[in-house]
Amino acid sequence: MTSHLSWSAARDEAHRQGSLLTGAPVTLDLVASLGRTLAADVRAPGAVPAHDGAAMDGWAVAGAPPWRLGAAIVAGAAPSTRTLEPGHARPVTTGAPVPPGTTSVVRSEDAHVDDTGRLVQDTVSTRRHIRPAGEEVTLGDLLVRAGSVLTPPRAALAAASGVDRVSLAPAPTVRVAVLGDEIVGAGVPQPGQVRDVFTHTLPGILRSFGADPVGAVRVPDDRAATTAALAGTGARLVVTTGGTAGSSTDHVRGALDAIGAQLLLDRVEVRPGRPMLLARRDDTLYLCLPGNPMAAMVGAVLLGEPLVAGLLGRPPAPTSTVRLAVDVPNDRPGALVLAYVLDDHPDGDDRDHRAVPANRQTSAMLRGLADADGLMVVPTGGASAGDVVPTLRLPWS
């Protein structure tokens, strides 16, 4: 077990632990694979284009003008095996295969047919307007690497080269358990109560990481109920909120011990979100987040994303940086994670956006996070205006 890791080391550990439980690949067609993670490289079974083709509407010509006209060639026609002799031309449409011997394609607007029925060039161009076979993709080219997300352009490229099915990492199933007697599911909370802000939001966040949410439940502050919620879920990942500290109503640690789960990561040196836990039992991982809303959201972004990425066999989302517009103090041990908004540079240069901490944010608040552009990580000792600090992308932004 590792404990009190830095935020970056905790991300690395979450990713490593997830990568140990990557599931067996599944094969699906391209339509069903959009947004999924590839388990194997995608290579081109055919060239793109498969033939020398016209890049413009016009005429395929050979030699110098004027040209005798032959039969038209349209996109979708089989490539001709008959050589286009010098002094001859054939009308072509964009994408149509040009016959052997074609020296160039003359655009429709650059020539006309004269009174004798011959093609005469009006504008001389040095461009051939022929797209050669294999210009974009050659047979066997690596199109998309394993571990990449199959985006619409990548799927379109694969389809263009003749790919029909791809090998995918299985989306890890995940269940969410929201712990706490004080949580209510509807209406305005009474004094001493709080609204459930997790059962309808955490599944969506986890889905955006690539997981497959299969359920979310609320669990009272009870040792037996907490143990039951963690045991026998059948999911690859269980995410909980609340119950990770050390009060008399916090039962997560005891429940993990009761089901025989091994604690892998105990606390992270960040605020908010310090009492985060990561555990494993057999093929199930448990990501246990604090109960305060901002702290849980920080934990979901900080550890949930790399954990799911590891389960999918892909690298974690890269961190970025932002330059501060103001001084940000941090006089306590550990990194301070803050929601930020981007502010224009005081000199008016719109290209130089700088970060300002969002208003109204504590571990128990969500207001500052609601309109944030990202999360910034401020080191112990703080940072000054003009300093560059690491950032984490918000999955919903």
C-alpha positions as CSV (number, residue, x, y, z in Angstrom):
1,M,0.0,0.0,0.0
2,T,1.2,3.5,-0.8
3,S,0.0,6.5,1.3
4,H,0.1,10.2,1.3
5,L,1.3,10.4,-2.4
6,S,1.6,13.6,-4.3
7,W,-1.2,14.4,-6.7
8,S,0.9,13.4,-9.8
9,A,2.3,10.2,-8.2
10,A,-1.3,9.3,-7.2
11,R,-2.4,9.7,-10.8
12,D,0.4,7.5,-12.0
13,E,-0.5,4.8,-9.4
14,A,-4.2,4.9,-10.3
15,H,-3.3,4.4,-13.9
16,R,-0.9,1.6,-13.1
17,Q,-3.4,-0.2,-11.0
18,G,-6.1,0.1,-13.7
19,S,-3.7,-1.2,-16.4
20,L,-3.3,-4.4,-14.4
21,L,-6.9,-5.3,-14.9
22,T,-7.4,-4.5,-18.6
23,G,-10.1,-6.9,-20.0
24,A,-10.0,-9.1,-23.0
25,P,-10.6,-7.3,-26.3
26,V,-13.9,-7.4,-28.1
27,T,-14.5,-6.9,-31.9
28,L,-17.2,-4.6,-33.2
29,D,-18.1,-2.9,-36.4
30,L,-17.0,0.7,-36.9
31,V,-20.5,2.2,-36.2
32,A,-20.6,0.6,-32.8
33,S,-17.0,1.5,-32.1
34,L,-17.2,5.3,-32.2
35,G,-15.8,6.8,-28.9
36,R,-14.4,3.5,-27.8
37,T,-10.7,2.7,-27.1
38,L,-8.8,0.5,-29.6
39,A,-7.2,-2.6,-28.2
40,A,-5.1,-3.2,-31.4
41,D,-3.5,-1.1,-34.1
42,V,-5.7,-0.4,-37.1
43,R,-3.8,-0.9,-40.4
44,A,-5.0,-0.2,-43.9
45,P,-6.3,-3.2,-45.9
46,G,-6.3,-1.0,-49.0
47,A,-4.9,2.2,-50.4
48,V,-6.6,5.6,-50.4
49,P,-7.3,6.4,-53.1
50,A,-7.1,3.0,-54.8
51,H,-6.4,4.5,-58.2
52,D,-5.1,7.6,-59.9
53,G,-8.1,9.9,-59.9
54,A,-9.3,13.3,-61.0
55,A,-9.0,15.9,-58.3
56,M,-11.4,18.2,-60.2
57,D,-14.3,18.1,-62.6
58,G,-12.9,18.5,-66.2
59,W,-11.1,16.5,-68.7
60,A,-8.3,13.9,-68.5
61,V,-5.9,14.9,-71.2
62,A,-2.7,13.5,-72.8
63,G,-0.2,15.6,-74.6
64,A,-0.7,19.1,-75.9
65,P,-4.0,20.7,-77.0
66,P,-6.2,20.7,-78.9
67,W,-7.6,17.3,-77.9
68,R,-10.0,14.9,-79.5
69,L,-12.8,14.0,-77.1
70,G,-13.6,10.5,-76.0
71,A,-16.2,8.9,-73.7
72,A,-16.8,10.4,-70.3
73,I,-15.6,8.8,-67.1
74,V,-17.5,9.2,-63.9
75,A,-16.7,8.6,-60.2
76,G,-17.4,4.9,-59.4
77,A,-16.4,3.7,-62.8
78,A,-13.9,0.8,-63.1
79,P,-10.4,2.1,-63.9
80,S,-9.7,1.9,-67.7
81,T,-6.9,-0.3,-69.0
82,R,-6.9,1.5,-72.3
83,T,-4.1,4.1,-72.6
84,L,-5.1,7.7,-73.4
85,E,-3.1,8.6,-76.4
86,P,-1.5,12.0,-76.9
87,G,-3.9,14.6,-78.4
88,H,-6.9,12.9,-76.8
89,A,-9.1,13.8,-73.8
90,R,-12.0,12.3,-71.9
91,P,-14.4,14.2,-69.6
92,V,-14.0,13.2,-66.0
93,T,-15.8,14.0,-62.7
94,T,-14.0,14.5,-59.4
95,G,-12.8,11.2,-58.0
96,A,-13.1,9.3,-61.3
97,P,-10.2,7.1,-62.3
98,V,-8.1,8.6,-65.0
99,P,-6.8,6.3,-67.7
100,P,-3.2,5.3,-68.2
101,G,-1.3,7.9,-70.2
102,T,-3.1,10.9,-68.6
103,T,-0.7,13.8,-68.3
104,S,-3.1,16.1,-66.4
105,V,-6.7,16.9,-65.6
106,V,-7.8,20.3,-67.1
107,R,-10.5,21.9,-65.0
108,S,-13.9,22.6,-66.5
109,E,-13.4,26.4,-66.1
110,D,-10.0,26.3,-67.9
111,A,-11.0,24.9,-71.3
112,H,-13.9,24.7,-73.8
113,V,-15.0,22.6,-76.8
114,D,-14.6,24.6,-80.0
115,D,-16.8,24.6,-83.1
116,T,-14.8,21.6,-84.5
117,G,-15.6,19.5,-81.5
118,R,-12.1,19.6,-80.1
119,L,-11.1,20.6,-76.5
120,V,-9.2,23.9,-76.4
121,Q,-7.4,25.1,-73.3
122,D,-8.2,28.7,-72.2
123,T,-6.0,28.9,-69.1
124,V,-2.6,27.2,-68.8
125,S,-1.9,25.7,-65.4
126,T,1.1,23.9,-64.1
127,R,-1.0,21.8,-61.7
128,R,-1.9,18.3,-62.9
129,H,-5.0,18.0,-60.7
130,I,-4.5,14.2,-60.4
131,R,-4.7,12.5,-57.1
132,P,-2.2,9.6,-57.2
133,A,-3.1,6.1,-55.9
134,G,-2.0,5.8,-52.3
135,E,-1.5,9.5,-51.9
136,E,-3.3,9.4,-48.5
137,V,-2.9,5.8,-47.4
138,T,-0.9,3.0,-48.7
139,L,-1.6,-0.7,-48.1
140,G,-0.6,-1.7,-44.6
141,D,-0.2,1.8,-43.3
142,L,-0.8,2.3,-39.5
143,L,-3.9,4.4,-39.3
144,V,-4.7,4.5,-35.6
145,R,-2.6,3.1,-32.7
146,A,-3.9,0.8,-30.0
147,G,-4.9,2.8,-26.9
148,S,-6.4,5.6,-29.0
149,V,-10.0,6.6,-28.9
150,L,-11.8,5.9,-32.2
151,T,-13.0,9.5,-33.0
152,P,-15.3,10.1,-36.0
153,P,-12.4,11.3,-38.3
154,R,-10.3,8.2,-37.4
155,A,-13.3,5.9,-38.0
156,A,-13.9,7.7,-41.4
157,L,-10.2,7.2,-42.3
158,A,-10.4,3.5,-41.4
159,A,-13.6,3.1,-43.4
160,A,-12.1,4.9,-46.4
161,S,-9.3,2.3,-46.5
162,G,-11.6,-0.6,-46.2
163,V,-11.8,-1.4,-42.5
164,D,-15.1,-2.9,-41.3
165,R,-14.4,-4.1,-37.8
166,V,-11.9,-3.2,-35.1
167,S,-10.6,-4.7,-31.8
168,L,-11.7,-2.7,-28.7
169,A,-10.9,-2.6,-25.1
170,P,-14.1,-3.5,-23.1
171,A,-15.6,-0.6,-21.4
172,P,-15.2,-1.3,-17.6
173,T,-18.5,-1.5,-15.8
174,V,-18.8,0.8,-12.8
175,R,-21.3,1.2,-10.0
176,V,-21.6,4.3,-7.8
177,A,-22.5,4.2,-4.1
178,V,-23.4,7.5,-2.4
179,L,-23.0,7.1,1.4
180,G,-24.6,9.2,4.1
181,D,-27.7,9.4,6.2
182,E,-28.1,13.1,5.5
183,I,-28.5,12.7,1.8
184,V,-32.0,13.1,0.2
185,G,-32.9,12.5,-3.4
186,A,-35.5,15.1,-4.1
187,G,-36.8,18.5,-3.1
188,V,-35.3,21.2,-0.9
189,P,-33.2,19.6,1.9
190,Q,-34.4,20.2,5.4
191,P,-32.0,21.5,8.1
192,G,-29.4,18.8,8.6
193,Q,-29.9,17.3,5.2
194,V,-28.2,17.7,1.8
195,R,-29.3,16.9,-1.7
196,D,-27.8,13.9,-3.5
197,V,-25.6,15.5,-6.2
198,F,-23.7,12.4,-7.2
199,T,-26.0,9.5,-8.3
200,H,-27.1,11.5,-11.4
201,T,-23.7,13.2,-12.1
202,L,-20.9,10.7,-11.3
203,P,-22.1,8.1,-13.8
204,G,-22.0,10.7,-16.6
205,I,-18.5,11.8,-15.6
206,L,-17.3,8.2,-15.5
207,R,-18.9,7.5,-18.9
208,S,-17.0,10.5,-20.4
209,F,-13.8,8.7,-19.2
210,G,-14.8,5.6,-21.2
211,A,-16.5,3.5,-18.4
212,D,-19.9,1.8,-18.6
213,P,-22.0,2.9,-15.6
214,V,-24.4,0.1,-14.6
215,G,-26.0,1.5,-11.5
216,A,-26.0,4.1,-8.7
217,V,-27.4,3.7,-5.2
218,R,-27.6,5.7,-1.9
219,V,-26.4,3.9,1.2
220,P,-27.0,4.9,4.8
221,D,-24.2,5.4,7.3
222,D,-24.2,1.8,8.5
223,R,-21.4,-0.7,8.6
224,A,-23.4,-3.6,7.3
225,A,-25.1,-1.6,4.6
226,T,-21.8,-0.2,3.4
227,T,-20.2,-3.6,3.3
228,A,-23.2,-5.0,1.3
229,A,-22.9,-2.1,-1.1
230,L,-19.2,-2.9,-1.8
231,A,-19.5,-6.6,-2.0
232,G,-20.8,-8.6,-4.9
233,T,-21.4,-5.8,-7.3
234,G,-20.1,-7.6,-10.3
235,A,-18.6,-4.4,-11.6
236,R,-15.0,-3.9,-12.6
237,L,-15.0,-0.5,-10.7
238,V,-16.9,0.7,-7.7
239,V,-16.9,4.4,-6.9
240,T,-18.1,5.6,-3.5
241,T,-18.6,9.1,-2.0
242,G,-18.4,9.7,1.7
243,G,-17.3,7.6,4.6
244,T,-13.5,7.8,4.0
245,A,-12.5,9.8,7.0
246,G,-12.2,8.5,10.6
247,S,-15.4,9.5,12.3
248,S,-17.9,7.1,14.0
249,T,-20.1,7.3,10.9
250,D,-17.3,6.5,8.4
251,H,-17.4,2.8,7.5
252,V,-15.6,2.5,4.2
253,R,-12.3,1.3,5.6
254,G,-14.0,-1.3,7.8
255,A,-16.2,-2.4,4.9
256,L,-13.2,-2.8,2.6
257,D,-11.4,-4.9,5.2
258,A,-14.6,-7.0,5.8
259,I,-14.8,-8.0,2.1
260,G,-11.1,-8.7,1.9
261,A,-10.1,-5.8,-0.3
262,Q,-6.5,-4.8,-0.4
263,L,-5.9,-1.1,0.2
264,L,-3.6,0.2,-2.6
265,L,-3.6,3.9,-2.1
266,D,-4.4,5.7,1.2
267,R,-4.8,9.5,1.0
268,V,-3.4,12.0,-1.4
269,E,-1.6,15.1,-0.5
270,V,-4.1,17.5,-2.0
271,R,-6.8,19.8,-0.8
272,P,-9.7,19.3,-1.3
273,G,-9.9,15.5,-1.6
274,R,-7.1,14.3,0.7
275,P,-9.0,11.3,2.2
276,M,-9.2,9.4,-1.1
277,L,-8.7,5.6,-1.1
278,L,-8.0,3.0,-3.8
279,A,-8.5,-0.7,-3.1
280,R,-8.8,-3.9,-5.0
281,R,-10.5,-7.3,-4.4
282,D,-9.9,-9.9,-7.1
283,D,-10.9,-8.1,-10.4
284,T,-12.7,-5.2,-8.9
285,L,-11.2,-1.8,-8.0
286,Y,-12.7,0.5,-5.4
287,L,-12.2,4.3,-5.8
288,C,-13.5,5.8,-2.6
289,L,-13.9,9.5,-2.7
290,P,-14.7,12.1,0.1
291,G,-18.3,13.1,0.6
292,N,-17.9,16.8,0.2
293,P,-19.1,17.8,-3.3
294,M,-16.0,19.7,-4.5
295,A,-13.6,17.2,-2.9
296,A,-15.4,14.3,-4.6
297,M,-15.4,16.0,-8.0
298,V,-11.6,16.7,-7.6
299,G,-11.0,13.1,-6.8
300,A,-13.1,11.9,-9.7
301,V,-11.0,14.0,-12.1
302,L,-7.7,13.4,-10.4
303,L,-7.9,9.7,-9.9
304,G,-11.0,8.5,-11.8
305,E,-9.8,9.5,-15.2
306,P,-6.4,7.8,-15.1
307,L,-7.9,4.7,-13.4
308,V,-10.4,4.2,-16.2
309,A,-7.7,5.0,-18.8
310,G,-5.6,2.2,-17.3
311,L,-8.5,-0.2,-17.4
312,L,-8.9,0.7,-21.1
313,G,-5.3,0.2,-21.9
314,R,-4.7,3.8,-22.9
315,P,-2.6,6.6,-21.5
316,P,-4.1,9.0,-19.0
317,A,-5.3,12.4,-20.3
318,P,-2.3,14.7,-20.3
319,T,-2.1,17.5,-17.9
320,S,-1.6,21.1,-19.1
321,T,-0.5,24.4,-17.7
322,V,-1.9,27.9,-17.3
323,R,-0.3,31.2,-16.3
324,L,-1.7,32.9,-13.2
325,A,-3.2,36.3,-13.4
326,V,-3.1,36.8,-9.6
327,D,-1.1,35.6,-6.6
328,V,-2.5,32.3,-5.1
329,P,-1.4,31.5,-1.6
330,N,-1.0,28.0,-0.2
331,D,0.6,28.0,3.2
332,R,-0.4,24.4,4.1
333,P,1.3,21.1,3.3
334,G,0.2,19.5,0.0
335,A,-1.0,20.8,-3.3
336,L,-4.1,23.1,-3.5
337,V,-6.5,22.2,-6.2
338,L,-8.7,25.1,-7.3
339,A,-11.3,25.7,-10.0
340,Y,-10.2,28.5,-12.2
341,V,-11.6,30.8,-14.9
342,L,-9.6,32.4,-17.7
343,D,-9.1,36.1,-17.6
344,D,-7.7,38.3,-20.4
345,H,-4.2,39.6,-19.9
346,P,-4.2,43.2,-18.5
347,D,-2.5,44.5,-21.6
348,G,-5.6,43.5,-23.6
349,D,-3.9,40.8,-25.6
350,D,-6.8,38.2,-26.1
351,R,-4.3,35.5,-27.0
352,D,-2.8,35.5,-23.5
353,H,-5.5,34.2,-21.2
354,R,-4.5,33.8,-17.6
355,A,-6.1,32.0,-14.7
356,V,-8.1,33.4,-11.8
357,P,-9.4,31.2,-9.0
358,A,-13.2,30.9,-9.3
359,N,-15.3,32.5,-6.6
360,R,-17.2,30.6,-3.9
361,Q,-15.3,27.3,-3.8
362,T,-14.5,25.2,-0.8
363,S,-14.5,21.4,-0.4
364,A,-18.3,21.6,0.4
365,M,-19.2,24.0,-2.5
366,L,-19.9,23.5,-6.2
367,R,-20.6,27.1,-7.2
368,G,-17.1,27.9,-8.3
369,L,-16.7,24.6,-10.2
370,A,-20.0,25.0,-12.1
371,D,-18.6,27.6,-14.6
372,A,-14.8,26.8,-14.3
373,D,-12.5,26.4,-17.2
374,G,-10.4,23.8,-15.5
375,L,-8.6,22.8,-12.3
376,M,-5.3,24.2,-11.4
377,V,-2.8,22.7,-9.0
378,V,-1.0,25.2,-6.7
379,P,2.1,23.8,-4.9
380,T,2.9,24.2,-1.2
381,G,4.1,27.8,-0.7
382,G,1.7,29.2,-3.3
383,A,2.4,30.8,-6.6
384,S,2.6,34.3,-7.9
385,A,1.0,36.2,-10.7
386,G,2.8,35.3,-13.9
387,D,3.8,31.8,-12.6
388,V,2.8,28.7,-14.6
389,V,1.0,26.0,-12.7
390,P,-0.3,22.5,-13.8
391,T,-3.9,22.1,-14.8
392,L,-6.4,19.2,-15.1
393,R,-9.0,19.2,-17.9
394,L,-12.6,19.0,-16.7
395,P,-14.4,16.2,-18.6
396,W,-17.5,18.3,-19.1
397,S,-15.9,21.4,-20.4
